[in-house]
Amino acid sequence: EAGVAQSPRYKIIEKRQSVAFWCNPISGHATLYWYQQILGQGPKLLIQFQNNGVVDDSQLPKDRFSAERLKGVDSTLKIQPAKLEDSAVYLCASSPGPNPGGYTFGSGTRLTVV
Amino acid sequence: AQSVSQHNHHVILSEAASLELGCNYSYGGTVNLFWYVQYPGQHLQLLLKYFSGDPLVKGIKGFEAEFIKSKFSFNLRKPSVQWSDTAEYFCAVTSAGGFKTIFGAGTRLFVKA
């Protein structure tokens, strides 16, 4: 079974620039999650999709972050404009349903904002 | 609000030593509990999980965890660690029937050969 695919693996941008991350979940997984993992901390949920609808985006900084999953399959997460404190690893995960028996994570995108 | 606390941020052990990593959560209702592991250069992967039944859960690679409801704890154990267990370990909690999984800050384990 193919895993969760994410790209790019690394990204370095200057503050106030924009950046986008892409995620392709495991085939058939209806639920997709974006997590932010700042160095030294555990992953923090940014947004959860069930098919192409948003289930939870309560911790997404909506003034600068946006995410979409238009066809209920792959998803993009965008930051515009980026701040220094956005430097983190952005993890995508998927599960068959909304109350999972455990997620499958992608390798993540390491973002450095300078 | 739910929270997860992992007591040790860094643990250093010699090979063959026993391991116990602490995890406590705050949530009054029924929970589902997980331990994830991240080996160097690899992605997070599920180590073991508890939903219901026997509170002693066995996972991959000889790991086990015990759910103690009265202590709101889900500690991870391994009787004899190996150098290859060097990794970061994350405890996670989901309220049963809920959607959001909360992760602890992680414990970095280094096993000396």
Chai-1 contact restraints between the chains, C-beta under 6 A:
chainA,res_idxA,chainB,res_idxB,connection_type,confidence,min_distance_angstrom,max_distance_angstrom,comment,restraint_id
A,Q41,B,A105,contact,1.0,0.0,6.0,A-B,restraint_1
A,G42,B,F90,contact,1.0,0.0,6.0,A-B,restraint_2
A,G42,B,F103,contact,1.0,0.0,6.0,A-B,restraint_3
A,G42,B,G104,contact,1.0,0.0,6.0,A-B,restraint_4
A,G42,B,A105,contact,1.0,0.0,6.0,A-B,restraint_5
A,G42,B,G106,contact,1.0,0.0,6.0,A-B,restraint_6
A,P43,B,F103,contact,1.0,0.0,6.0,A-B,restraint_7
A,L45,B,K100,contact,1.0,0.0,6.0,A-B,restraint_8
A,V55,B,F99,contact,1.0,0.0,6.0,A-B,restraint_9
A,D56,B,F99,contact,1.0,0.0,6.0,A-B,restraint_10
A,D56,B,K100,contact,1.0,0.0,6.0,A-B,restraint_11
A,P98,B,F99,contact,1.0,0.0,6.0,A-B,restraint_12
A,G102,B,F34,contact,1.0,0.0,6.0,A-B,restraint_13
A,G102,B,L46,contact,1.0,0.0,6.0,A-B,restraint_14
A,G102,B,K49,contact,1.0,0.0,6.0,A-B,restraint_15
A,F105,B,H43,contact,1.0,0.0,6.0,A-B,restraint_16
A,F105,B,L44,contact,1.0,0.0,6.0,A-B,restraint_17
A,S107,B,H43,contact,1.0,0.0,6.0,A-B,restraint_18
